[in-house]
Amino acid sequence: MAEIQRVLLVRPLAGERWRSISSYAASLEDMLREAGIAVDTVAAPWFNPASMVEAARAGWARQPQLRLAREGVYDVVHLTDQALAHHAPRFSVRTPVLVTCHDLMPFTTPGYYEGRIERLVKCAFLRRSRAALKSADTVAAVSEFTRGELVRELGFTYQSIPLVPNVIRPAFRPTPRSHAEAALSAAGIALPSAPRILSVGNDRAYKNLPALFDAVARPGLSHASVVRVGPQLSGTALRRAVQGGVLRRTIQLRSLSDEQLALVYAACDVLVQPSLAEGFGIPVIEAMACGLPVVSSDGGALPEIVDGTGLIVPLGGHDFAGRMAAAIQRAIAGREPLGEARIARAYTFRPAVVEEALLAAYSLAVAAHRSPGAG
């Protein structure tokens, strides 16, 4: 295995659209530093006009780390999201390049975008980065699901794609509910009455939030509240919450720290993830690490990540929302007692485990750079 001493992490420009990827990059930085590896970071635009204009205004191309990378100072340049893959040729002449692919769902998941026009425009911008994945020395996948997408959609060989999952961050751990509620109250965060159904993440179409609100509108959950952590509800999700009478039982939280979000997990009764697909599902491992029951769809990598420690509701078949409502009721009633198993599963994503996989992936990138075309 190649000795890795210095790494450049390329993360996306700041913004709520990139919150999960920015958190992923921060987790990698912390993990590598703990391993004694020198880490520099830069923020880069993805390939669309708004991002590139913002980057130009910020003078991103003048960052000294970019010059150092082109001079071969780093052992590896790590592009932390597939939408940044179009930057790979900038570095690959002198430095091995690894790209993390979280998913190819904009191209593979029907309903990923709200409408046809959005899909056409955004996929047009993403195609350049998707094609550029082939110019990286190594592409790592965060899940077996994503690994399969890379094989099917882009012709990678299964053996050439290392599996490097997301990292569970230290803040996410079990906390007594009473302590969590008191700490949130002291911080000025007021939660609705219990039972509390938690939803974490953005509200883009593939998250399937209308199905969540349809489920909570069912009579068996008329006593439950929804805690939403993420961008303000809009579009179809907002309309469905209003139509079902669920909006008045919903609280919206934004801009929480890891520590505050961990307390919210501890103070709720169940996390619900009804997504059409997920490349991984970070809220799922965060919830499991806090001991919170999880109810999810079978979209994408979710069954793989939950791995038998939560309730999985298949997307196919009649009345998905009704079946989701029944699973939520079961979790709230305490008939899903897998707390220790959930915590144990979440901790398979702890830094010590992921670090080993990441360093092995870096070594693959170094070997591929030294012997181009060997794979």
C-alpha positions as CSV (number, residue, x, y, z in Angstrom):
1,M,0.0,0.0,0.0
2,A,1.4,3.4,-1.0
3,E,2.3,5.7,1.9
4,I,0.0,8.8,1.8
5,Q,1.4,11.8,3.6
6,R,-0.3,14.8,2.0
7,V,-3.8,15.1,0.4
8,L,-5.8,17.9,-1.2
9,L,-9.5,17.6,-0.6
10,V,-11.6,19.5,-3.2
11,R,-15.0,20.3,-1.8
12,P,-18.0,22.1,-3.4
13,L,-18.6,25.8,-2.9
14,A,-20.5,26.6,0.3
15,G,-24.3,26.6,0.1
16,E,-27.3,24.6,1.3
17,R,-27.5,22.6,-1.9
18,W,-24.1,21.1,-0.9
19,R,-24.6,20.7,2.9
20,S,-24.3,16.9,2.9
21,I,-21.3,16.9,0.7
22,S,-19.6,19.7,2.6
23,S,-20.2,17.7,5.8
24,Y,-18.7,14.6,4.1
25,A,-15.6,16.6,3.1
26,A,-15.2,17.9,6.6
27,S,-15.5,14.3,8.0
28,L,-12.7,13.2,5.6
29,E,-10.5,16.1,6.7
30,D,-11.0,15.3,10.4
31,M,-10.4,11.6,9.8
32,L,-7.2,12.1,7.8
33,R,-5.7,14.6,10.2
34,E,-6.4,12.1,13.0
35,A,-4.4,9.6,11.0
36,G,-1.5,12.0,10.9
37,I,-1.9,12.9,7.2
38,A,-1.4,16.6,6.1
39,V,-4.6,17.9,4.5
40,D,-5.3,21.0,2.5
41,T,-8.8,21.9,1.2
42,V,-10.1,24.0,-1.7
43,A,-13.7,24.9,-2.7
44,A,-14.5,24.4,-6.4
45,P,-17.5,25.0,-8.6
46,W,-19.5,22.4,-10.3
47,F,-20.4,22.8,-14.0
48,N,-23.3,25.2,-14.2
49,P,-23.3,29.0,-14.9
50,A,-24.3,30.1,-11.4
51,S,-21.6,28.1,-9.6
52,M,-18.9,29.1,-12.1
53,V,-19.8,32.8,-11.8
54,E,-19.8,32.6,-8.0
55,A,-16.4,30.8,-8.1
56,A,-14.9,33.4,-10.5
57,R,-16.0,36.2,-8.2
58,A,-14.4,34.4,-5.3
59,G,-11.1,34.0,-7.3
60,W,-11.2,30.2,-6.8
61,A,-8.7,29.5,-9.6
62,R,-6.0,31.6,-7.8
63,Q,-6.0,29.4,-4.7
64,P,-2.4,28.4,-4.0
65,Q,-3.3,24.8,-3.4
66,L,-4.3,24.4,-7.0
67,R,-0.8,25.4,-8.2
68,L,0.7,23.0,-5.7
69,A,-1.5,20.2,-7.0
70,R,-0.4,20.9,-10.6
71,E,3.2,20.8,-9.4
72,G,2.7,17.3,-7.9
73,V,3.2,18.3,-4.3
74,Y,0.2,16.2,-3.1
75,D,0.2,12.4,-3.0
76,V,-3.5,12.4,-4.0
77,V,-6.1,15.0,-5.0
78,H,-9.5,13.9,-3.8
79,L,-12.6,15.3,-5.5
80,T,-15.3,14.7,-2.9
81,D,-18.3,14.5,-5.2
82,Q,-19.0,13.2,-8.7
83,A,-20.3,16.6,-9.8
84,L,-16.8,18.0,-9.4
85,A,-15.2,15.3,-11.6
86,H,-14.8,17.8,-14.5
87,H,-11.9,19.2,-12.5
88,A,-10.0,15.9,-12.7
89,P,-7.9,16.8,-15.8
90,R,-6.7,19.9,-14.1
91,F,-4.7,17.8,-11.7
92,S,-4.2,14.4,-13.2
93,V,-1.0,15.2,-15.2
94,R,1.2,15.4,-12.1
95,T,-1.0,14.0,-9.3
96,P,-3.2,10.9,-8.7
97,V,-6.9,11.8,-8.6
98,L,-9.6,10.0,-6.7
99,V,-13.3,11.0,-7.1
100,T,-16.0,9.9,-4.7
101,C,-19.2,9.0,-6.5
102,H,-22.2,9.3,-4.2
103,D,-24.7,8.3,-6.9
104,L,-25.8,8.7,-10.6
105,M,-29.4,9.2,-9.6
106,P,-30.2,12.3,-11.7
107,F,-29.7,9.9,-14.7
108,T,-31.1,6.7,-13.3
109,T,-34.0,7.5,-11.0
110,P,-37.3,8.4,-12.5
111,G,-38.8,11.3,-10.7
112,Y,-35.5,12.5,-9.3
113,Y,-36.4,16.0,-10.5
114,E,-39.8,17.8,-10.1
115,G,-40.4,18.1,-13.8
116,R,-39.1,17.5,-17.3
117,I,-37.6,21.0,-17.8
118,E,-35.6,20.8,-14.6
119,R,-34.4,17.4,-15.5
120,L,-33.3,18.4,-19.0
121,V,-31.4,21.5,-17.9
122,K,-29.7,20.0,-14.8
123,C,-28.7,16.8,-16.5
124,A,-27.2,18.8,-19.4
125,F,-24.9,20.5,-16.9
126,L,-24.1,17.2,-15.1
127,R,-23.2,15.3,-18.2
128,R,-19.7,16.8,-18.4
129,S,-18.8,15.7,-14.9
130,R,-20.4,12.3,-15.4
131,A,-18.2,11.7,-18.5
132,A,-15.1,13.1,-16.7
133,L,-15.3,10.3,-14.1
134,K,-13.4,8.2,-16.6
135,S,-10.5,10.7,-16.5
136,A,-9.9,10.1,-12.8
137,D,-7.3,7.5,-11.7
138,T,-9.8,5.9,-9.4
139,V,-13.5,6.3,-8.6
140,A,-14.7,5.2,-5.2
141,A,-18.4,4.4,-4.5
142,V,-20.1,5.1,-1.1
143,S,-22.3,2.0,-1.4
144,E,-22.8,-1.2,-3.3
145,F,-25.8,0.4,-5.0
146,T,-23.7,3.2,-6.4
147,R,-21.0,0.8,-7.4
148,G,-23.6,-1.1,-9.4
149,E,-24.7,2.2,-11.1
150,L,-21.1,2.9,-12.1
151,V,-20.8,-0.6,-13.7
152,R,-24.2,-0.4,-15.5
153,E,-24.1,3.2,-16.6
154,L,-20.5,3.9,-17.3
155,G,-18.9,0.6,-18.0
156,F,-16.5,0.5,-15.0
157,T,-15.5,-3.0,-13.8
158,Y,-16.7,-3.9,-10.4
159,Q,-13.2,-4.7,-9.2
160,S,-11.9,-1.3,-10.2
161,I,-14.3,0.6,-7.8
162,P,-13.3,0.6,-4.2
163,L,-16.1,0.9,-1.6
164,V,-15.5,3.8,0.7
165,P,-18.7,4.5,2.7
166,N,-19.7,7.8,4.4
167,V,-18.4,8.4,7.9
168,I,-20.5,8.7,11.1
169,R,-19.4,11.8,12.8
170,P,-18.6,11.8,16.6
171,A,-21.6,14.0,17.7
172,F,-24.0,11.2,16.7
173,R,-24.4,8.9,19.7
174,P,-27.1,7.7,22.1
175,T,-28.4,10.4,24.5
176,P,-31.2,10.0,27.0
177,R,-34.4,11.6,25.6
178,S,-35.0,13.7,28.7
179,H,-31.5,15.2,28.5
180,A,-31.9,15.9,24.8
181,E,-35.3,17.7,25.3
182,A,-33.8,19.8,28.1
183,A,-30.7,20.7,26.1
184,L,-32.8,21.7,23.1
185,S,-35.2,23.8,25.2
186,A,-32.2,25.6,26.7
187,A,-30.9,26.4,23.2
188,G,-34.3,27.9,22.3
189,I,-35.4,24.9,20.1
190,A,-39.0,24.1,20.9
191,L,-40.2,20.7,19.6
192,P,-43.9,19.8,19.1
193,S,-45.7,17.3,21.2
194,A,-44.8,13.7,21.0
195,P,-44.9,11.3,19.2
196,R,-42.4,13.0,16.9
197,I,-41.8,11.8,13.3
198,L,-38.4,13.1,12.1
199,S,-37.5,14.0,8.5
200,V,-33.9,15.2,7.7
201,G,-32.6,16.4,4.4
202,N,-33.4,18.5,1.3
203,D,-36.9,18.6,-0.2
204,R,-36.0,17.7,-3.8
205,A,-38.5,15.4,-5.6
206,Y,-36.5,12.2,-5.1
207,K,-36.9,12.5,-1.4
208,N,-40.6,11.7,-1.9
209,L,-41.8,13.9,1.0
210,P,-45.3,14.0,-0.3
211,A,-45.6,10.3,0.6
212,L,-44.4,11.2,4.1
213,F,-47.1,13.8,4.5
214,D,-49.7,11.4,3.0
215,A,-48.7,8.8,5.6
216,V,-48.9,11.2,8.5
217,A,-52.3,12.3,7.4
218,R,-53.7,8.8,7.9
219,P,-56.1,8.5,10.9
220,G,-53.7,6.3,12.9
221,L,-51.1,9.1,13.0
222,S,-53.4,12.0,13.6
223,H,-51.8,12.5,17.1
224,A,-48.3,12.6,15.8
225,S,-46.1,15.7,14.9
226,V,-43.5,16.1,12.2
227,V,-40.1,17.6,12.8
228,R,-38.5,18.7,9.5
229,V,-34.7,19.5,9.4
230,G,-33.8,21.0,6.1
231,P,-34.7,23.7,3.6
232,Q,-38.1,25.3,3.9
233,L,-40.9,23.1,2.4
234,S,-42.0,24.2,-1.1
235,G,-43.7,22.8,-4.2
236,T,-45.6,19.5,-4.1
237,A,-44.4,18.6,-0.6
238,L,-45.8,21.8,0.9
239,R,-49.1,21.5,-1.0
240,R,-49.5,17.9,0.2
241,A,-48.7,18.9,3.8
242,V,-51.4,21.6,3.6
243,Q,-54.0,19.4,1.9
244,G,-53.6,16.6,4.5
245,G,-53.8,18.9,7.5
246,V,-50.2,18.0,8.5
247,L,-48.5,21.3,8.1
248,R,-50.1,22.6,11.3
249,R,-48.5,19.6,13.1
250,T,-45.1,20.3,11.5
251,I,-42.1,22.3,12.8
252,Q,-39.3,23.4,10.5
253,L,-35.7,23.5,11.8
254,R,-32.7,24.8,9.8
255,S,-29.0,25.4,10.3
256,L,-28.5,23.0,13.2
257,S,-25.0,22.1,14.3
258,D,-24.1,18.4,14.5
259,E,-24.6,18.5,18.3
260,Q,-28.0,20.0,18.0
261,L,-29.1,17.6,15.3
262,A,-28.0,14.7,17.4
263,L,-30.2,16.0,20.2
264,V,-33.1,16.2,17.8
265,Y,-32.6,12.6,16.8
266,A,-32.6,11.6,20.5
267,A,-35.8,13.6,21.2
268,C,-37.8,12.0,18.3
269,D,-39.6,8.7,18.0
270,V,-38.7,7.6,14.5
271,L,-36.8,8.8,11.4
272,V,-38.7,8.3,8.2
273,Q,-36.9,8.2,4.8
274,P,-39.4,7.5,2.0
275,S,-36.9,8.3,-0.8
276,L,-37.3,7.1,-4.4
277,A,-33.6,6.3,-4.2
278,E,-30.5,7.1,-2.1
279,G,-26.9,6.7,-2.9
280,F,-26.3,6.2,0.8
281,G,-28.6,7.9,3.2
282,I,-26.6,9.9,5.8
283,P,-29.6,10.7,8.0
284,V,-30.2,7.0,8.4
285,I,-26.8,6.2,9.9
286,E,-27.0,9.3,12.1
287,A,-30.4,8.2,13.4
288,M,-29.2,4.7,14.0
289,A,-26.1,5.9,15.8
290,C,-28.4,7.8,18.1
291,G,-30.5,4.7,18.7
292,L,-33.5,6.1,16.8
293,P,-35.8,3.6,15.0
294,V,-35.8,4.0,11.2
295,V,-38.6,3.5,8.7
296,S,-37.4,3.8,5.1
297,S,-38.4,2.9,1.6
298,D,-36.4,0.3,-0.4
299,G,-35.0,3.0,-2.7
300,G,-31.4,2.6,-3.9
301,A,-28.9,1.9,-1.1
302,L,-31.4,2.3,1.9
303,P,-31.9,-1.5,2.5
304,E,-28.2,-2.0,2.2
305,I,-27.4,0.7,4.8
306,V,-30.2,-0.2,7.2
307,D,-29.2,-3.9,6.9
308,G,-32.1,-5.4,8.8
309,T,-32.0,-3.0,11.7
310,G,-35.1,-0.9,10.7
311,L,-38.4,-1.3,8.9
312,I,-38.3,-1.3,5.1
313,V,-41.4,-0.4,3.1
314,P,-41.2,-1.4,-0.6
315,L,-42.0,1.4,-3.1
316,G,-43.7,-1.0,-5.5
317,G,-47.2,-2.1,-4.9
318,H,-50.5,-0.6,-3.8
319,D,-50.8,2.3,-1.3
320,F,-47.2,3.0,-0.4
321,A,-48.3,5.9,2.0
322,G,-50.7,3.5,3.8
323,R,-48.0,0.9,4.3
324,M,-45.5,3.6,5.4
325,A,-48.1,4.8,7.9
326,A,-48.5,1.3,9.4
327,A,-44.7,0.9,9.7
328,I,-44.4,4.3,11.4
329,Q,-47.1,3.3,13.9
330,R,-45.3,0.1,14.6
331,A,-42.0,1.9,15.3
332,I,-43.7,4.5,17.5
333,A,-45.5,1.8,19.5
334,G,-42.1,0.3,20.3
335,R,-42.6,-3.0,18.4
336,E,-39.4,-2.6,16.6
337,P,-36.9,-3.1,19.4
338,L,-33.5,-3.2,17.6
339,G,-31.8,-0.3,19.3
340,E,-28.5,-2.1,20.1
341,A,-28.4,-3.6,16.6
342,R,-29.0,-0.2,15.0
343,I,-26.1,1.3,17.0
344,A,-23.8,-1.5,16.1
345,R,-24.7,-1.2,12.5
346,A,-24.1,2.6,12.5
347,Y,-20.7,2.1,14.1
348,T,-19.5,0.0,11.1
349,F,-19.2,3.5,9.5
350,R,-17.0,4.9,12.3
351,P,-13.8,6.7,11.2
352,A,-11.4,3.9,12.1
353,V,-13.1,1.5,9.7
354,V,-13.7,4.0,6.9
355,E,-10.1,5.3,7.2
356,E,-8.7,1.9,6.2
357,A,-10.9,1.8,3.1
358,L,-10.1,5.3,2.1
359,L,-6.3,4.8,2.4
360,A,-6.6,1.7,0.3
361,A,-8.5,3.6,-2.3
362,Y,-5.8,6.3,-2.3
363,S,-3.2,3.6,-2.9
364,L,-5.3,2.3,-5.9
365,A,-5.3,5.8,-7.3
366,V,-1.5,6.1,-6.9
367,A,-1.0,2.7,-8.6
368,A,-3.3,3.6,-11.5
369,H,-1.5,6.9,-12.0
370,R,1.8,5.2,-12.2
371,S,0.5,2.6,-14.6
372,P,-2.2,4.3,-16.8
373,G,-4.4,1.9,-18.6
374,A,-3.3,-1.1,-16.5
375,G,-6.9,-1.5,-15.1
